[in-house]
Structures are given as C-alpha cells and as structure tokens.
Amino acid sequence: MLHDVEPQTLIDALAQELAKNPSMKMPEWAVFVKTGMHRERVPARTDWWYVRGASMLRTIALRGPVGVSRLRVKYGGRKNRGYAPDAYKEAGGKIIRTILQQLEKAKLVKQDTRGLHKGRVLTSDGHKLINSISKQVGA
C-alpha cells in the first residue's frame, strides 16, 4: 500500500497527523535553525518539523533499520562555496536525533537490530498509521 501512493501527498497527510500527536512538539529553537550546513536559510514552511518527521517515518518504513548517519546523508545536499566547486554536505544531526526520539516517544518507531544492521524500525502502531493514511490518500 505504501508504494501505491504518491510520496508527497502521503508525507503531507502524515505531517498533519503527526502535528496532532502530543509527543511530537516542535522545539523553540527549531524556528531559528537551518536543517544543514548546505542550506542558506531556515525552512520557509512553518510546519517543516512535522513534514520532516513524516518523511523520516516513510523512509524508515521503506529502508529500515535506519540510523542517524544514513538519514543525515539522505537529507544532505550540495553546498555552494562561491568560486570553489560545490561540495556535498550532510544534514545536521540534532534535528534528526530529536525527531527520532519524539517518534520513539510516540511509539511509532523503535531501536532494533536485524542481522548486522542496527537502527530504527517501525512498530506495529507505525505500520497501522502509515497504512491507514495511505488508504485514505489513495482512495
């Protein structure tokens, strides 16, 4: 069901659902920070915290187990260095760690080891949430 839905519409619907969750709160400092060294400005959307959380939830559903390092690479980007050639920079880790901790508190993800891979995976509540929202969006 997750693969049948347009990713952006699923992420927007998940973000609205996460904003209702009491354990998913945007910290005060999040208004003033960039999401990584490669960015020039703070995010333009006021609900960017929940959109990032929804995007991370979808990524964990598709790729899990996923750790902070992998997510930093996923959300990184190209840094404009003026006359010097552009360079790839990873995203900031504090935002990713904080959102993962909030998702754990909401009981949507948990830490797990599968084979040699260690990281966050979806819980049954996380699967239920994603499946219900993807059914609503897909209909």
N, C-alpha and C positions, 0 to 999 in steps of 0.2 A: 504494500500500500504506500510505503514511503517513496518508492521510485516512480509511482504513477502521478505524483502531484508536482506542480511547478515549484521549484525550491523557494523562490522569493515570496510567493503567496503563502506557502507553509510557514516560512520564517516570520512573516508579518502576523499571521494568526497566532503562532506560538508566542510571539513577543507580547501580544495583547493578553494572552492567558497568563504569562509569567508576571506581567505587571500587576495582576490581581493577587498573586501569591504573596502572603505577608513576609515570608522569609527572603524574598527577592527584593531588596531595597537598594536603590542607587545611593552610594555614599556621598557625603557632602563634597569631598574632594574631586569627585568624578566630573563635576561641572567644569573644572579648570584644567584637566589633563588631556594631553594628546594620547592617542592609542598606541603610538610607537615613535621611534626616533625618525622614521622615514616620513612622518606626517608634518605638515607645516602649521596646521591649525587644529583646534579642538573640533570634535564632531559637530555637524550642523544640526542634526536631529536631536530633539530634546529627550526622546525615548531610546537613545542609542544603546544604553546599558542593557535593556531588555531584548533589543534586536541582536546584540552580540551574544547574549545568553541563549537565545533561541537558535542562533546559528551554531553555537558550540554544542547545544543539545542535539541538533541534527547531525553534526559532524561525528559526535560520539556514537550516535545510532548507526551511522554508516561505517565508521572506521574502527570503533572501539576494540580493545582498550587504547585510550589516547591519553598522553601525558601533557604537561605544560610545555615541554620543549617542542613537541610536534605542533601544538596549537600556536606557539609563537612563530613557527615557520609558516604555518598556513595563513596567519593574519599579518605577516610581514609584507614588505614591499620595497619599491625602488626609491632610493634616497637621491634627490637632486643635489649634486655637490658643486654647482656652478660650472666652471670650466673643466673641472676634473670629471672623468667618466662617472656615470651613475653607478651606485653600488647597492647591493641588496642588503637590507637591514631587517632583523627580526622585530616582531611587535614587542611591546612592553609586557613583562611577566606579571606585574602586580594586578592588573585588571583581570587577566585570565585566571590567576590563582584565586582572586576574590570571588569571581563569578562561579568558579568550580566549587568553592566552599559553600556558596549560597545554594547551588544546585544540590549539593550533598545534604545540606540542612533541610531542603525541601523534599528530600528523599526521592529525587529523580535520577541521580547518579550515585555510584559507589565506587570505591577503590577495589580493584581486583587484579589477579594475576592469571593470565591464560597462556600456558606454555612458558615461553621465555619473555613474553610481553607483559609489562606492568603498567597500569594506568586506570583511568576512569571508564566504567561501562554503565549502560543504562540499567536501572532497576525495573521491576515489573510495573511500578507506577509510572516511570518514564516511558516505557513502551505503550502503556494504556493511553497516556496523554498524547503522544505523537500519533498513534493510530486513530484516536477519536478525532483529533484536529484534521488529520489528513483525509478522513472520511467526510468531515464537514466541508472542507475546502474543495475536495474532489467532486462533491455532489452538485 
